[in-house]
């Protein structure tokens, strides 16, 4: 009946929105993990990375941050590692 077709349409719409949300989240997570691994490769601990993310909000802001600000937050050695890469 017509109600069944409407219901099927809404279910397909819901399923597609759900699929899109999941794939978007997975892709975002992959990008974030890759950027995080770059900082791990520099020798930064996960605690330092979390501290930087909590303060700056994202990886791009961390890399663009001023050396003095980074040094005050995580120390000169760590700030130097970040700025060298």
C-alpha positions as CSV (number, residue, x, y, z in Angstrom):
1,X,0.0,0.0,0.0
2,X,1.0,3.7,-0.1
3,X,1.8,3.7,3.6
4,X,4.2,0.9,3.1
5,X,6.0,2.8,0.4
6,X,6.3,5.9,2.5
7,X,7.6,3.9,5.4
8,X,10.2,2.2,3.1
9,X,11.3,5.6,1.8
10,X,11.8,6.9,5.3
11,X,13.7,3.8,6.3
12,X,16.0,4.1,3.3
13,X,16.5,7.8,4.1
14,X,17.4,7.0,7.7
15,X,19.7,4.2,6.7
16,X,21.6,6.5,4.2
17,X,21.9,9.3,6.7
18,X,23.3,6.8,9.2
19,X,25.7,5.3,6.7
20,X,26.9,8.8,5.8
21,X,27.4,9.8,9.5
22,X,29.4,6.6,10.2
23,X,31.7,7.0,7.1
24,X,32.3,10.7,7.9
25,X,33.2,9.8,11.5
26,X,35.6,7.1,10.4
27,X,37.3,9.3,7.8
28,X,37.7,12.1,10.4
29,X,39.1,9.6,12.9
30,X,41.6,8.3,10.4
31,X,42.9,11.8,9.6
32,X,43.2,12.6,13.3
33,X,45.0,9.4,14.1
34,X,47.5,10.1,11.3
35,X,48.2,13.6,12.6
36,X,48.5,12.2,16.1
37,X,51.0,9.5,14.9
38,X,53.1,12.3,13.5
39,X,53.4,13.8,17.0
40,X,54.0,10.4,18.5
41,X,56.8,9.8,16.0
42,X,58.4,13.0,17.4
43,X,58.5,11.3,20.8
44,X,55.6,13.1,22.4
45,X,53.6,11.1,24.9
46,X,49.8,10.7,24.5
47,X,49.4,12.9,27.6
48,X,51.3,15.7,26.0
49,X,49.3,15.3,22.8
50,X,46.1,15.4,24.8
51,X,47.3,18.5,26.6
52,X,48.1,20.2,23.3
53,X,44.7,19.3,21.8
54,X,42.8,20.4,24.9
55,X,44.6,23.8,24.7
56,X,44.7,24.4,20.9
57,X,41.7,22.4,19.8
58,X,43.2,20.8,16.7
59,X,46.4,19.7,15.2
60,X,46.6,22.5,12.6
61,X,46.6,25.0,15.5
62,X,49.3,23.1,17.3
63,X,51.6,23.3,14.3
64,X,50.8,27.0,13.7
65,X,51.3,27.9,17.4
66,X,54.0,30.3,18.4
67,X,57.1,28.8,19.9
68,X,56.8,30.8,23.1
69,X,53.3,29.6,23.7
70,X,54.2,26.0,23.0
71,X,57.2,26.3,25.3
72,X,55.1,27.6,28.2
73,X,52.6,24.8,27.8
74,X,54.9,21.8,27.2
75,X,58.4,23.0,27.7
76,X,61.1,24.2,25.3
77,X,62.4,20.7,24.2
78,X,58.9,19.6,23.1
79,X,58.1,22.9,21.5
80,X,61.3,22.7,19.5
81,X,60.5,19.2,18.3
82,X,57.1,20.4,17.1
83,X,58.4,23.5,15.4
84,X,61.2,21.6,13.6
85,X,58.6,19.5,11.8
